[in-house]
Amino acid sequence: MSEGPITIEVNPRQRRFYDRVRERFAPVRPGSVTGPRDLLLFLPDLTVLLARLLRDRRVPLAQKAIAVAGIAYVFSPIDLLPAIVVGPVGVLDDLFVVAACLSRLLNHVHPDVVRGNWSGQGDALEVIQSTTAWFERELRSRVGDLSRVVRGRRTP
């Protein structure tokens, strides 16, 4: 028996503030393709998800510490890739840290808890897993490139 997507209609007054703001900027349409507006809201969506999981009683205390670390990194003025220096690419380190924190949380929190706190387009679990997989591939590739360069310089 395959489960289809579950849609829950909520009274507009009861919807969360971020959900109302997001709906005005980039409406979530079940089954639709992710658009450029969704991409602009990707980091805020993931950060809001971390904040919501932090407040959720069903999330263990140790996992809440991971959520705090992810949120703190996003709001910290100290970055590995400062946006002031590298422009929009500077968001990638924030995105990586938030996705890594959420990936860690997925192992210790029931998937329905994560889905229930998600505001973004598509299934939260698929989004988080595809994001962390992309970062892992890119990181391996860059580390491999760096190691080849370092080995190449040592060779006479």
Buried (B, 14 or more C-beta within 10 A) or exposed (E): EEEEEEEEEEEEEEEEEBBEEBEEEBEBEEEEEEEEEBEEBBBBBBBBBBBBBBEBEEBEEEBBEBBBBBBEBBEEEEBEBEBEEBEEEBBBBBBBBBBBBBBBBBEEBEEEBBBBBBBBBBBBBEBBBEBBEEBBEEEEEEEEEEEEEEEEEEEE
